């Protein structure tokens, strides 16, 4: 009996210590604090272990180290001053306000002379990436969250091996969690061909297990510093519709040319330095950019460090800037309280707000958490559509047909506050129109969520949604 009492007292004290730790470390993120405290109290032992593994405290320390590494190498990178947009030029007042914010929080300048092509077919996207890889003569840099060792992943791996044997400097950076299936057997031919391979999370020590929240969700391909690709698509059979269990895969990627490719290169170079300690500042890494178009755009990197979350701040501001329409597509929809309020307020102001989300998702708990926000959004007049044709994985935001954002960030707290993400802010009506046209086509394969019908859903669904919502800041 005494042992049981002492065990109970020890457990209670451990919970108090963990709660104190949460409150000290998460003072700026009250919803996350509540979620962690609920987990610690409601799931004895398990909740504490989850906090120790996934707690943002360790992410922030590792992320701060990543930020220090980025700043250490940033002084060697080109400033691209001659391509920067001059205030007062062609952009509208709305575009200028969003540009100033993006420049401030993202620490990158808006550049002129770019070409941005919207890619809405994953098979074509993969084909264009393979073509660009085959055409490379000097350098190839690839960074991916998920790279599957299946037919598609093996094919692209072998193409990289071929280019490396032809004298191209190839560097491959992958996320240790997302690409967990990459074995030494799969990677060995890359090493043998002279390809430089690294995991985003340095070292293979057991402590990596304690930093599972430190994820690079970025998808980057850069060929000779002249052509770049980024967006939502990973590498694997499922991403080109070859997995019969998943079916059609709908994703959005961007093909870039012009000065902004060097901004994308900077993101890769900083990540590579963090992972390997190698400084990539040679002239061939940053060749003189060639103006390839007339589009103003800037590459932005989001990281879980500092006081400002780049993509969260930018999305919040963009939604509040909207005067006519907001079109949002995301594969994970678990908005923060601030973003939820921004969407509701925009709808109350008379802005037409339309959100496209998957009709089915990879994880039931994220789907339930996201659906818990439907009621209040629908009551405010927000339109919500669930995609039915297959798997929706696009991540885009368009405002008034003037400004758009595409890349890897989803509309959820994990993407906006925990993951390492990359995106492109585009100040061009033609690109916004192309993305809006894609949205309209996707809507035809989606089912609209109607408030009256939604209110009739079963009680167990409501309970599941509200329970999962409690954990939404940490899902």
C-alpha positions, 0 to 999 in steps of 0.5 A: 500500500505504501509503495502504491502511495509513494508511486502516486505521489511521485507521479503527481510531482512529475506531472507538476514539474512537467506542467511547470516546464510547459508554462515556462517554455510556452508562454507565447503559445497559450493554446499549445500550453493548454494542449500539452497540459491536457495531455500530461494530466489526461494521459498519465505517463504517456502524455509526459513521454509525448511532451518530452519527445515532441515538446517544442522546447527541444525544437526551439533549441535545435531550431535556434542552432539552425538559425545560428548556422544560417546566419553564419553562412548568410554573410557569404551569400549574394544580396541580389540587390540589383534585382530588388523591387523598388518601392513605388513601381508597378505593384499595387498598394495591397501588393506593396504592403504584403511585400514589405511584410514578407521582406521584414519577416522572411528576411528576403527581398522581392525580386524582378525578372522571374518566370513562375510556371504553375504545375498542376499535374504530378506526372508532368511535374516529375517529367520536368524535374527529370528533364532539368536534372538531365540538362544540368552541367555543373550542380544539382541540389535536392532537398525532400521531406519524403523520398520513397525507395520505390519505382519512382524514387529509384528511377530519379535516384539512378538519374542522379547517379548518372549525372554524378558520373558525368561530373555534375556535383550532386547533393541530396538532403533528406528529412530523417523522419519523412524519409525513414524508409531510405536504407543504407542499401538504397543510398549506397549507390549514391555514395559510390557515385560520388553524390553527397548525401546528408540527413537534415537532422545531423548525426545518427545518435539515439538523441535524434528520437528526442527531436522528432518535431524538427522536420524539414518539410521542404521540397527543393530541386535546383539545377545549375542555379538557373532552374528551380522547383518547389511546392507540395509534391514529394518523390514516390509512386503515390505522388504520381497516382501509382498507388492503387490504395490512394488513387489520383494525387492532386498537387501543386508545384512551381517551376522557377527561373530567374533571380529567385532561383538563387534565393531558393539556392540560399535556402538549400545552402543554409540547410546543407551547412546546418546538416553537414558543416560544409559552406557552399559559397563557390561561384558555380553555386551562385552563377549570375542570374539571367532575367527570365520573365517579368514576374515579381516574386520572393522565396520565403523560408519558415522556421520554428525559431524567433518571435515571428513565424514567417508564414503564419504572419504572412497568411494572417496579413494577406487574409486581412488585406483581402477585399474581394476574394480568398481562395485557400487550398491545403492538405491539412486544415487545422488553423490557429485561433488567429487565422480562424478569426481572420477568415471569419472576419473577412467573410463578415466584411463581405469577402468571398472566402472559399476553402478547399480541403481533402475529402479524405486524409492520411490521419483521422485525428488531423481530419477530425481536428480540422472539421471541428472548425467548420461550424464557426466558419460556416456560420460566418459565411465561409465556403468549405469544399471537400475534394472527392476525386482522390488525394488533395495535397496542394498548398496555395493561397490567393488574394483578390487575384493580385497576390498568391503564395505557393509552396510546402506550408499547410494551413495548420499550426505544425506547418506554420510554427514547427516545421521548416517550410519553403514557399514563394510569394508571387505579386503577379495577376497572371500567376494568381489567375492560373492558380484560381483557374486550378481552384475552379477546376478542383471545385468541380471534383469537390463536395460543398459542406452545407451548414444545415447538413453539417449540424445534423452530424452524429454526436460521436463525430462531434465528440471526436472532433472536439477531442482532437481539437484540444490537441490541434496546436501540437498535431 
